[in-house]
Amino acid sequence: MPVGGGPEERIGDVLPRQDWQLVTGAIYYLRSADEVLSVNRLDLQSRRVTQVLKLPSGTVGNISNFAVSPDGRWLVFVHVDQIISELMMIENFR
């Protein structure tokens, strides 16, 4: 929606359920296809979408697990390579 008012305008196919980050001049978002996550970039001026990176298997898709630096030069994400759970018994616990 324009800052000065007026009707809404669709700028891209970034869906609310997808993880996305707004940086100067672009929106970076995760896209899942065939169980593979990729990072796409929507340029807000040209409306052009480019795939920036295919993330490795085990990458967690969640807004709290994905961030882009304000200048768009760095990307951080969570990659899980193993999940370990341990069951422990503590005697005389009070």
N, C-alpha and C positions, 0 to 999 in steps of 0.2 A: 504494500500500500504506500503510495507516495507520502512523504513527510508533510507536504503542504495540503494533503487531503486528496480525495478523489477515489475512483474505483480501484479495487485490488487488481493486481496483474501477476500472473504466474510467471516466475522467472526460471524455473527448472523443475526437474522431476525428483527433487529431494523430498522424500516422504517423511511425515512426522515420526514414523516408527524407526527411521534410520538414524544412525549416529552421525552427527555433523558438527563442524566447527566453523564459525565465521571469523575470517581474518580480513585485513584490508584488501578490498577489491575482489574477494573470492569466498566461496564456500567449499570446504573440504568435507567429503562424506564417505562413509563406508557403504559399499555395495556388495551384496552376497549373491553369487551365482555358482551353482553346482557345489555348494558347501565351501567355496573359496571366497575369502574376503579380499576386496581391493579398495584402495583409496582413490576416489575420483575428485577432480577439481572443477568447479563451475566458476568460470570467469564472469563476474557480474556485469562487466561492460559489453563483452562480445556474446555472452550467453553460451560460450563454447565449453563443452565438457571434455576433459581429457583424463585418462586413467594415469594416475601418478605412480602407483605401486601395487603389486600383488603381494598380499601379506602371507607369511608362511603358515602352514598347517599348525593348528594349536593356538592361533591368535584369538583372543577373546574380543567379541564385538559388544561393546557397551560404552555409553557416553563417558563414563568415569574411567574408561580404559583407553582413551584415544584423545590426543591433543596435538594441535599444530601451533608452532610459535607465532607470535603476532606478525612477524615479517614473512611467514610462509616458508622459511628455509629449513625448519626442523620439524620432525614428526616423532612422537613417542606413542607407543602402544604396549599392551600387555601380551606377552607370549608365554603360554603355559607349556612346559616340556614334560612335566610330570606332576601328578597329584598324589600325595602321600598322606595317609591318615594313620594315626597311632592310637591304640587303646591302652591306657595305663591304669593300674590299680595302685592306690595310695593307702597304705595301712595306717590305722590310728588317726585318720583325718578327723579334725574337729572343726 
